[in-house]
């Protein structure tokens, strides 16, 4: 009598979809979730998922909620400063860690992000990895993120500006998460036009 072969192991999810699953697992139907718990779920894989989550929360409809862009800008600023200093994962002050977020709001944001994450999952793969791991590239990403995060905090209350300013940060986050330097290169390409457009929109030029 022949033995039944063991079931084939499930293929691992693409990095972006796995990131959403990790966050959803933390929420798990809870009414409130600590912001630090989300960072714990993401930060073990470096700064890419943190930048992806914070920039996506700024771009998605959650970004129109008052103070959300400034808060996400502060998280990205904290992450990028630590990147510049050579840390491998983000650390936040206890007060920030204990901030409570509505679980339903987080899940709605994940649901909105899921289709895009699925489509991108078919495109991203390790490519031009030196742009995501190299000493100079990582510090260039950190410097651009610092400048952009400060701008989001300072003028992010102007409607539409956080969206414009966060697009290249999302590209950075995706590139770092997936080890795909093409997204990092796209982020740098988007940065200057986005910065110019945002400054003009804000009446600074």
C-alpha positions in Angstrom: 0.0 0.0 0.0 1.6 3.2 -1.1 1.9 6.1 1.3 0.0 9.4 0.6 2.6 12.0 -0.3 2.7 15.0 2.1 0.9 18.1 0.9 3.1 20.6 -0.9 4.2 23.5 1.1 2.4 26.7 0.4 4.4 29.2 -1.6 5.5 32.3 0.4 3.6 35.4 -0.2 5.3 38.4 -1.9 6.9 40.8 0.6 4.1 43.5 0.4 1.3 41.0 0.8 3.1 39.3 3.7 3.5 42.7 5.3 -0.3 43.3 5.1 -0.9 39.8 6.6 1.5 40.5 9.4 -0.4 43.7 10.3 -3.8 42.1 10.0 -2.6 39.3 12.3 -1.7 41.9 15.0 -5.1 43.5 14.8 -7.0 40.2 14.7 -10.4 41.7 15.4 -9.3 43.9 18.3 -11.0 47.2 18.9 -7.7 49.0 19.7 -4.2 48.1 18.7 -1.0 49.7 19.9 1.0 51.5 17.2 4.2 49.9 18.6 2.7 46.5 18.0 2.4 47.2 14.3 6.0 48.5 14.3 7.1 45.3 16.1 5.5 43.2 13.4 7.1 45.2 10.6 10.4 46.4 12.0 12.0 43.0 12.3 12.4 43.2 8.5 14.1 46.6 8.6 12.9 50.0 7.7 11.3 49.2 4.3 8.0 48.0 5.7 7.8 50.9 8.2 8.3 53.4 5.4 5.8 51.5 3.3 3.1 51.5 6.0 3.6 55.1 7.1 3.6 56.5 3.5 0.7 54.4 2.5 -1.3 55.6 5.5 -0.5 59.1 4.3 -1.6 58.5 0.7 -4.7 56.4 1.5 -7.9 58.1 2.7 -6.6 57.8 6.2 -4.3 60.6 5.2 -7.1 63.1 5.2 -7.8 62.6 8.9 -6.4 65.6 10.9 -2.9 65.0 12.3 -2.4 61.6 10.6 0.0 63.0 8.0 2.0 64.8 10.7 2.1 61.7 12.9 3.2 59.5 10.0 5.7 62.1 9.0 7.2 62.0 12.5 7.4 58.2 12.3 9.2 58.4 8.9 11.5 61.1 10.3 12.4 58.9 13.3 13.0 55.9 11.0 15.1 57.8 8.5 17.3 59.4 11.3 17.9 55.9 12.6 18.7 54.6 9.1 21.2 57.4 8.7 22.9 56.3 12.0 23.2 52.8 10.7 20.5 51.0 12.8 18.8 48.0 11.3 15.3 48.5 12.8 13.3 51.3 14.2 13.0 52.1 17.9 10.3 54.5 19.2 9.8 56.3 22.5 7.5 54.5 24.9 4.8 57.2 24.6 4.7 56.6 20.8 4.7 52.9 21.2 1.6 53.0 23.5 -0.5 55.1 21.1 -3.8 53.4 20.4 -5.2 53.0 16.9 -8.8 51.8 16.0 -8.5 48.3 14.8 -11.3 48.8 12.3 -9.5 51.8 10.7 -6.3 49.8 10.3 -8.2 46.9 8.7 -10.0 49.3 6.3 -6.6 50.7 5.2 -5.3 47.2 4.7 -8.3 46.3 2.6 -7.8 49.3 0.4 -4.1 48.6 0.0 -4.5 44.8 -0.7 -5.4 45.0 -4.5 -2.4 47.3 -5.2 -0.1 45.1 -3.1 -1.3 42.0 -5.1 -0.6 43.7 -8.4 2.8 45.0 -7.3 3.6 41.5 -6.0 3.7 40.2 -9.5 6.2 42.8 -10.6 8.7 43.2 -7.8 11.7 41.0 -7.4 15.3 41.4 -6.2 16.9 43.7 -8.8 19.6 46.4 -8.6 20.0 45.3 -5.0 22.9 47.7 -4.4 20.3 50.5 -4.5 18.5 48.9 -1.5 21.5 47.7 0.6 24.5 49.8 -0.4 25.9 52.2 2.3 25.7 55.3 0.1 22.2 54.4 -1.3 20.7 53.8 2.1 22.0 57.1 3.4 20.8 58.9 0.4 17.3 57.4 0.9 17.5 58.4 4.6 18.4 62.1 3.8 15.6 62.5 1.2 13.2 60.9 3.7 14.3 63.2 6.5 13.7 66.3 4.2 10.4 65.0 3.0 9.2 64.0 6.5 10.0 67.5 7.8 8.0 69.0 5.0 5.0 66.7 5.7 5.1 67.7 9.3 5.4 71.4 8.5 3.0 71.9 5.7 1.1 68.6 5.5 -2.1 70.2 6.7 -2.6 71.7 3.3 -5.0 69.4 1.5 -3.4 67.2 -1.2 0.2 68.0 -0.2 0.8 64.9 2.0 -0.3 62.7 -1.0 2.2 64.4 -3.3 5.0 64.3 -0.8 4.5 60.6 0.2 4.6 59.0 -3.3 8.4 58.8 -3.6 8.6 57.6 0.1 6.2 54.8 -0.8 8.5 53.8 -3.7 11.5 53.8 -1.3 9.6 51.7 1.1 8.6 49.1 -1.5 12.1 49.0 -2.9 13.7 48.4 0.5 11.0 45.8 1.5 11.4 43.8 -1.7 15.1 44.4 -2.4 14.0 45.9 -5.7 16.3 48.9 -6.6 14.0 49.9 -9.5 11.5 51.3 -7.1 14.3 53.1 -5.2 15.4 54.6 -8.5 11.8 55.6 -9.3 11.6 57.2 -5.8 14.6 59.4 -6.5 13.2 60.3 -10.0 9.9 61.3 -8.4 11.4 63.3 -5.6 12.6 66.5 -7.3 9.3 67.1 -9.3 7.3 66.2 -6.3 9.3 68.6 -4.1 9.0 71.4 -6.7 5.2 70.8 -7.1 4.6 70.7 -3.4 6.5 73.9 -2.8 4.6 75.7 -5.6 1.3 74.3 -4.2 2.2 75.6 -0.8 3.0 79.1 -2.2 6.7 78.9 -1.4 7.7 79.5 -5.0 
